[in-house]
Amino acid sequence: MKPVLLDGRSLTRDQLVMVAHGAKVALDESALRDVARAADFLAAQVAREEPIYGVSTGFGSNADKLLGAHPLRDELPGARKSGRSLHEELQYNLIVTHAVCVGEPLSADLVRAMLCIRINTLLRGHSGIRVSTLQALTALLNAGIVPVVPALGSVGASGDLAPLSHLAIVLLGGGEAFYGGERIPGGEALKAAGIEPVRLSYKEGLALNNGTAQMLATGVLALYRLDRLLDTADLAAAMTIDAFAGRLGAFAEEVHALRPHPGQVRTAAHLRELLDGSTLADIPYHLVPRFRPWLPASWDTPEAQRLSFDIGWDWVPSDQRHGREKFYARFKPFRGGKKHQPQDSYSLRCIPQVHGAVRDCVEHAKRVFDIELNAVTDNPLVFPDKQAEHVEEQVISAGHFHGMPLALAMSGVKAAIPVLASISERRLNKLVDPATSDGLPAFLIGNEDGTESGYMIVQYTAAAIVNDLATRAHPASVYSIPTSANAEDHVSMGTNEARHVLAMADDLGKVLALELYTAAQALDLRLDMINAARDLARRADAAALARKVHGVGEGDPRHAHFLREVEALRTELAAADAFHPAAAVAAAHAAIRERIPFLDRDRALDGEVAAAVALVADGSLLAAIGR
């Protein structure tokens, strides 16, 4: 894999994901000249004994303390001298005392993304770090050393101080790291990779740990997953629509041109693409039979007797059609699985509006993150080329470390995730509920003996996850807790926000997997039922089909009229080609069926649920449809 060239100005989200997944990085030579110029400028200012925050003063609430010529403790009788100047001591202590995160280590891909972001922002040449230190940090990343960074400890201002200190402490020969598949002391990892520990110079500790790298890296990886999950959500919805023999008018291009929110328009177009070629969608209502429990006498041929269901319709007598004559002139007077209504429920009809709004929320976050990827986020900012009378005009304390732009963007995404999960669960519920499934069997199982639960509890699991996601959607960004003796009196909590979003994205994938798992079963049943009706119409006469219709008997004066109308239904069914889903839906369904067979009777489902979750997580279903 070709190294990603970093220059501080052009890093993309896709490139960051590549580095997270193992790509190496290279440093732009012109950017390194800018880095050297800023470091040389700081060294010159220190030689002039200029007071510079974080260089010749303390940090945070210690900003009013100027560094002396040497450590006062060196004057104590019998003192063991550190061997470091106060300037180096300041930067060293900043790292080792700030590496105090707790919890499970962050994943390797996330830590690699953090390292990449930090290297890229330092390349802008406004942080004062030396080229040699930046090259050592790059060597650490390229060597595959992954510092151990516990998950909890950042308040999102001054950036991700504690987590980034866990990155930097390994560069100093401390902390812990994963290397070669083992968790070992940081110094041992450096030695094994042939990297010398770094001794920090002016502002280098501050440059290494002051910034938004954890929240940004976490957010970018979360958005990468959500992009895939949004496409997966559309695919799940399309399979469910085909399983419902749903209506496509709500997705028409001219409809969405009247309310052109970008995500809504894109989702509607995606659904049209996914459902292209389906002969289930927009099928005439009267052709769709409803499920009836299988009985030994349900079918008349050996082949048909292998079916695990029966089918049926209700006939609407002519004396019940008054005032609706024009309707029944167009639609045949049979009530099967589909109600004679021109619209589906909101969880189907409003997919573009809901999925699209989530897409727009994610797109806004992408715009924020694209800016942040090539921004300078430490403090103070060094402007070595600026002409100024005083050094404080060239080394300026500001607040670019504050994570609120990222935090608020993630708050919106965080609120959107349960919305997408909820509408998916509602579609799943419609599939298993006989009151809403348009003629499918209860819980998508024959259950002729009353002993089977089918997909009943699959919906429970989806409901539990949706509730959990909803309770986690409270925005962390609205709850600031001051730090550093109130020197940092307003913080973003953006790192918690991004961490929540990344975890919630995984759980969203589980809900979508459960919908797809259920929709595949429903699609099989719908196809089998409609095609069983077609096959019966092709091989038998009106009288045979009439036995599937709740109508009138031979002694009724309406019987001849009834048979004529059954014959019209039979003729239409017999003339139809075999019904099939859209090509994309069929491809995704086939990928599911490679791992998970049709449920003809109750069996253990735990392994199948895990397989469905894996199919979503590893992208197999999107790959099956060429995405």
N, C-alpha and C positions, 0 to 999 in steps of 0.2 A: 504494500500500500504506500502510495507516494506521500511524503510528509506534507502536512498543512503549513503553508508559509504564513507566519504571523508578522504583522506590521503595526498593530495597534489601531488600525483604521478599517479593516475590511473583513474581519471575522464574521462568519455567518452562523446561523443556528445549525444548518446541516453540517458545516465543518466541525462545529463543536461536538455534535453527536458522533462524528467520525473519530475524533480524538478520544471521546469518552469510551468508544468501543475498541480502541487500540491503536489508532493512527498516531504516528510520531509528528513532531512539530519541528520547523526550522525558523530561524530568526532573520528578519529582513535587515540587511546591512545598513541601509540608510536610517532605519529606525534605531539601530544600535548607536549610530553617531549622535542622534538626539539624546539617547540615554546617557552617553558619556559626557555630553556637554552639560547636562543638568547636574550630574554627579560632580564634575569638576567645579561648577559654579558653587555648589554647596561647600565643597572643601575650601574654596577660596574665601567664602564668607565666614567660615569657622576660623580660618587663620586670621581674619580681621577682627575676631571676637565679637561678631554681630550676634545679638540675641534673636534666635529663630526658634519658633515653637516646634517641639518634638525633635530638635537637633541640639540646641544648647539650653533648652528648658525642659521641665518635666511635662507629663501628659495630663489631659483632663483637668481635674481639680488641682493638679500639681503644676499647672502651666505658669504660675507666678514664681516658680523656683528656678533660678538660674544655676547652671552647672559651674562648679568651681574648677580649680586647676587639677585636683586629684581627690580621691575618696578620703573623706575625713576619718573614716574608720581605720585607714592605713596607719594613722597616728597613734592608735591604741597600743599599749604595751603588749608585745607578743602577737600582734595582729598578723593573720595570714593574708597576704595581699592577693587580690584577685588576678593581677597581671593584666587587667584591662583598664583602658582609660575610662573616664566618666562617660565620654560620648559612646564608647562601645558598651559600657556597663548599662547605660540607659536603654540601648536597643536590645541587648541580650535579655535584660530583666523583663522588658516589655513582652517578649515572646514567651519566656519560660513561666512567667506568672499568669499569663492570659490563657494558656493551654489548659483549661479546666472544664472542658465539656464532659458530659456524662451520657450514658446510654449505649446502645448498640452502635458499632462502627457503621459509618456511611458506606454504601456500596462502592466498589472499585470504579465503576463507570462515573459515578457522581464525583468522586474525589479527583479523578483524572480531568473531568470537566472543570472543576474548581481551579486546578493547577493551570490549565490552559487559559482560562479567563484572567487569572492573576498575571501570567506572563504577558498576555496580550495588552492589558491595560498599562503595565509598567513600560511597555515598548513605546508609549506615547511620548516619553521623555519629560514628564512633568512630576516625577515622583522622587528623583534624586538617588535612585538605586544605581550601583555600579554595574557595568557590563559583565564583569566576572561573576557577580552574584546572580544576575539574571541568567547567565549561561549555566551556572551550577543548578539553578532551579529547573531549567530546561533539560539538563542532563538527567536529573532525578526523574522527571516525567518520562523521558524517552527510554530510560533504563527499566521502566516498568515497576518502579518503587511506588507503592501506594500508602501514603501516611495513614495511620489509624486516626480517624476523626470521629469521635463519638457524636451522636446526632443532636444532642440537646445542649444549648448554651449560648445561642445568639439572640439578641433582641433587635437586630436589624439596624443598629446605629450605636456606635460608630461602625457601621458596616457589620461584618461578621467577624468581630475581633477574636473571639475564643476559637471558633473552628479554624480560622486561617492561621492562628498561632499553632494549632496542631499540625498544619501543613509545614509551617516554617521551622518548627522545633526539630523536625527530622533533618532539615538542611543544616542545622547546627550540630548534628550528631546526637540529638536527644530523642525523646518520645519513642513511639513504636511505628512499625510499618509492616505491610504485607509485601513479601518479596519471594519469588519462586514458590509461591503457594504456601508460605509459612509466615506466621506472625512473629516478628523478631524485633529486638531493639533497633532504633533508628540508626545508631552508629554502625551496627553490624550490617545493616542493609546498604549504607553508603560504602562501606569497605568492600562488600561483596560485589558492588557495581563499579568499583574503582573511582569513586567520587570523594574528594576531600571535603571534610566539614568546613563550613563557611564561618569566618569571623566578621561580624557585622560592622559596617561603617555608618557614617552620618545618615540618619533617618531611614536606614534600611529595614529595621524592625517594623517601623510604622508603615513603610511602603509594602511590606509583606503581609501585614495583618489588618490593614485598614481598607475595607472595601466591601462590595456586595457580592463576592464570588459565590458563596454558598447558596444564597437565595436565587441568584441568577442561574447558576448551573442547575439547581433543582427545578426551577421554573421551566428552563429550556427543555430538560428531559421530560418533564410533565407534559409540556405542550406537544412534544414529539409523539408521545403516547396518545394524547388526546386527538391529534390529527388522525391517527389510525383508528381510534375508537369512534370518531365521528363518522368515518366511512363505514365502519363496522355497524354502527347504529342504523345508518341508511340501509345497509344490506339486510340487517335483521328485520327492519320495518318492511322492506320489499318482500321478503319471504313470508312475513305474516300477512301482508296484503294479498299475495297470491293464495295463501292458505284460506283466506276469507273470501276469495273471489271478489275482491274489493273494487271500488269505483275509482277511476283514474282522472275524472274531470277536475278534481280539486288540485291536481298537480300541473294543469295545463299552463303553457308558457304565457298565454294572453291573460290568464288569471293573475299571475304573479307580477306581470308588468304593471299592474295597477297598484301594487304595494311593494316597490322594488328594494326591500332590504336585501343587501348583498347575500347574506347567509341563506335567507329564505329562497331567493331566486336560485342560488347554487344547489340547495337541497332538492328543490322541485325538479331541477334539470337532472340531478343525479338519480332521483327516483324514476323519472321517465326513462333514463338510460338503463337502469337496473331492471325495469319491468317491460322493456321493449320485447315484443314478440309473444308475450303471455296470451294464452287463450282462456285463462281462468279469470283474469281481471276483465271487468265489464261484460262478463257472460250474461246472457238473458236470465232474469231471475228464475223463470219457470223451469229452466233446464237443471237447476241445482237441487238434487234430492236431499232430504235430511236423513240422519242416521236413525235406524231402528235396530234394536237388539237382534242378534243372530238367533235363529231357531233351526232345528234340523230340516224343516220343510221350506226354508227361505228361498232356496235356489233350485233350478231345474236341471242343471247339467253337472257332471263331475267336476269340470273346471271351475264353474261358478260356486260349487259347494265348498271350495277351498277358501272362499272369502270369510272373514271373521265378523261380518256385519250384514245387516239388511238395510234397505233403503225405502223411502216412501214419500208420497205427496198427499195433500188434501185437495180435492176438487171443489171449486167454488160454483155451486149451482146457479143457473141463470136467474132464478128468482131472488138471488142475493147480490145481483150485479146492478140493480137499478141505480141510476145516477152515475154509474161508472162504466157505461157501455163503451165509450171511446177508449178507456184504458184497456178493457178486455178485448177490444178489437186489435190492439197492438200487442198486448201480452197475453199469453195463454192462461186460462183460469186455473192454474195449479199453484198451490203454496207448498214449497219444499223447504230447503234450508235457508234460502235468502228471502228476507222481507222485501216487499215491493216498495222500496223507498230509495230516493235518488242520492242519498248521502250516507256515508259511514260515520261511526262515532268519532269523537274528537281525537282519540289516540291514533286513529288512522288518517282522518281527514286533515288534521292540523299538524302533521309531521313536518312540513316545510316551515311552518311558523315556529315550532318549538325547537326542532333540530337546528333550524337556521339561526335562531336567536342565540343558541349556544355557540354556533360557529362564529357569529359576529363577536361574541365575548372573547373567544379564543383568538380571533384575528386582532382584536384590540391589544390583547396581551402580547402578541407577537410583535406588534409595532413598538411597544414599550421596550421589549427585550432586545429588539434589533438595535435600538439606540444605545442601550446599556452595554451591549457586547463590546462596543468600541469607545466606551466612555472612560474617563479617568475618575476613579471613585475613592481615592485616598485623600489624606489631608496632612499637612498643608500642601498646596499646589505650587510647584516651582516653575517660574517663568524666566529662564536664564537670559533670554534675548530681549527682555523688556527693558527699555531705558527708564531708569528711576533714580530718584535722589536717595531713597531709603530702602533697605533690604525688605521691609515688610510690604513694599509695593511689588516685590518680585517673588516673595514667598508668602502666599496669601492663605490664611485660614478660612475655609468655607465649609460647606456641608454636603459635598457630593457623596459622602458615605451613607447618607440617610436613605433608607430603602423604601420610602413611602411610594414612589412611582411604581415600583415592582409590587409592593404589598397590596395597593389598591387594585392593580390589574389582576393579581391573584385572588383577591377577595371576590371579584366578579366571577372569575372562573370557578372558584370554590362553590359559589352559590349556584352556578350553572350545572355542575356535575349531578347533584341530586335530581334536577329537573329532567335531564336526559335519562337517568336511571329510572325515574318515576314513570315516564311515559312508556318506557320499555316494559316495565312490570305491568302496567295497565293493559298493554297489548297481550302480554303473556296470560294475564288473568282472563281476558276475553276469550282466549283460545280454549281454556280449560273449563270455563263456566258454560253449561248448556243453555243458560238463559241469554247468553250474549255471543255464542260461538257460531251462529248462523247454521245450525243443523249438524254440527260435529258432536260426537259422543261426549258425555260428561267425563272430564279429566283425560280425554283422548284415549280411552280404552273401552273395549267392547263390554266387559263386565256383565255378561249375560247371567252369571250365577251369583252376582252380588258380592264377590270376594275380592275384587281388584280396586286398587287406588290409582293406578296409572300415574299421571303427572300432577296429582293433587298437591303433593308436598314440595314439588319443585317451585310452585308459586309461593309457598311459605318462605323458602330460602330467599327468593328474590325480594319479597316484602321485608324480610328482616334486614337485608343489605340496604335497601332503600331507606328504611328508617334510620339505620346507623349513619348513612351518608348525610341524611337531613340533619341529624343531631350534631354532626361534625362541621356543618356548613357555616356556623357562626364566624364572622370575620375576626381574625386575630388583630387586624390592623386598627380596629377601633379602640383597642385597650392598651394604652401605653403605660408602662411602669418605669418611672425615672431611674437612672443609674448614675454611677460615678459621682456620688455625693451631690446630685442634682446639677452637675455640670452638663450632663446629658439628660435634660429634663423632659424630652419628648422623643420617643423611639418608635420604630415602625412595626416591629414584630413580623416583618416580612419573611424572615427565614422560617418561622413557624408556619406562616401562611403557605409558603411554597412547599414545605415538607408535607403539610396536610394534603395539598392538592395532588402531589405525586402519589401518596398512598391511596387517596380517594380514586384516582384514575384507575388503579389496579382493581379496586372493588367495582367500579363502573363496568369494567371489562367482564367481571363475573356475572353481573346482571344481564348484559347483552348476550353472553354465552348461554345463559339459561333461556332467554327468549329464542335464540337460534335453535337450541336443543328441542324446545317445545314446538316451535314453528315447523321444524323438519317433520316431526310426527304428524302435526296437523295437516301439512301439505300432502303427505302420503295418503292420509285418510280422505282428504278432499278429492285428490286425483282418483283414488281407487273407487270412491263412491260415484263420482260423475262418470268415469269410464265404465264402471259396472252397469250404470243405467244405459249408456250408449251401446254397450255390447248386447244387453238384453233387447234393446230396440232393434238392433240389426238382425238378431237371430230369431226373434219371436214376433207374434202378432199383437194387435192391440189388446186382445183379451189377456194375454200374459202380462203385458205392462200394466193393465188395469188392476191386476192383483196387487200391485205395489201402490195403488192409489186408493185413498179413502174416499169413495164416491157413493154410488147407489147400486143396488142389486138388480137382477134381471127382472124382477116383478115390478120394479118402479117404472112409471111411464117416462121418466127422464133417462132411462138406461141407454136407449139408442143414441140420444144426444151426447150422453156421457162418453160412450165408446167412440163416437166420431171425433170428439175433442181429444180423447186419449190417443187416437190414431194420428192426429195432427202433432201431438207431442212426440209420439214415437217416430214419425217421419222426420221431424227436425233433429231429434237426437241421432237417428240412424244416418242422417246426411252429414253430420259433423265429423271432422277428423278427430283423432284421439286428442283429448285435451292435455295441455302441458303448461308448465310454468315458463316464465321468461328464461332466456339462456343463462343470464348471470345467476339467477336464483337456482336454476337447475345445477349449475357448476358448484355453487356453494353447498347445495343439498347433497350432491355426490361426495364432496369432501367430508361432510359430516358422516355420511353413510359408510365411508371407508373405515371409519373408526367406531361408529356407533350404529348398531342395527335397529331396525324398526321394532317397536315394542308391541308384540302381538298379545302378550300376557305378562302379568307382573313378574319382575325379577329385581335383583339388587341393582340400584341405579347409581351408587356412589362413584364407582369407577367411570361410568359414562359421564356423569356431571364433571368430574375432574378432566376427562378427555375433552369435553366441550369447552371448558375454561382454557385448556392448553391450546386448542385450535384458534381461539381468539387471541390469546397472549402471544403466540409465536407467529401470528400473521398468516396462518395457513389458509384461512377462508378468503382473505383479501387476495392472496396469491392465486387462489383457485379461479378468481374472476379477473386476473390480470392486473391487479393493483399493487 
